[in-house]
């Protein structure tokens, strides 16, 4: 085996030891499926091995690995987005739960003011734990779009490009995700 390949294999093994848990935790919060997260991390290290010679150390190794993983996650959701729009008729029923035939709020579904003190650490912790549980209930494309926009703070145009969706599709996805998250949060956490 040539020395450079052997050195690269050792370096990737070292990266795996140092960053596999970090990458897994990053992936699981975005895909919420242990098998998919494990596969994405594995694919990340395979890509890192193949492209290690092009890594120029201009960024930290963890940053480089996260960039590879992000692309793997986006590719995963691109595939899911195509399936999402084939099955979006099922979600029209969800919209009927919130709005009447005129497009206005159902009386019992109108948003309410949340009465909480977000400065209290315990409430913040409870909020984020419940938010994670509610995110799990979203379908894959809704969860990814929401996470990219509101947790990763990505630009809408970049999200549309990465998920290969139109801006109209994006706004529908985000709107539906927010409605479902609101309902879930009010049911499982918020005291109105």
NORNOR-V290333 format. One record per helix or strand. SS is the DSSP state (hx for helix, st for strand). FROM is the first residue (numbers start at 1). TO is the last residue. If there is no record, write none. Layout:
ss:SS from:FROM to:TO
ss:SS from:FROM to:TO
This chain:
ss:hx from:3 to:31
ss:hx from:34 to:54
ss:hx from:61 to:86
ss:hx from:89 to:98
ss:st from:99 to:99
ss:st from:105 to:105
ss:hx from:107 to:109
ss:hx from:121 to:137
ss:hx from:140 to:151
ss:hx from:156 to:163
ss:hx from:167 to:188
